[in-house]
Every structure is written in C-alpha cells, then in structure tokens.
C-alpha cells in the first residue's frame, strides 16, 4: 500500500468488501460513489464514511440523483 492510499471497508448488513482509496490532503474521503445495477439501470451509489465505525468503514448512503421522502 502506498503512503497516499488506505484500505476502506464497504459494509452493508452482513456483507463487506475492502477496497483501496486515495487519501485527500492526508485524510480519508468522506464519501465515495460507485456504479451499481438497480433493476437493470446503472446508478451511482453513495457510500459515507462512518465516523463511529472501525478504521475506515463506509456505509451505503443512497443513490445520486434520487429523491427520497
């Protein structure tokens, strides 16, 4: 792992995945987006850094360009 990257955990319920992310000015990214397939449509899913989670844990925060009530 390079000095400008860190290992992040994407945690969703009972499953998780680890990925490498770049530090931004020495700090972890607050949010990241990843393209996912939802009902046959490609959408950007937002992941938010959990400030109370272990290490660099991200939790799903919803989808970009979607209205939530």
ABEGO torsion letter per residue (X at the ends): XBAABBBBBBBBEABBBBBBBBBBGGBBBABBBBBBBBGGBBBBBBBBBBAABBEBBBBBAEBBGBBBX
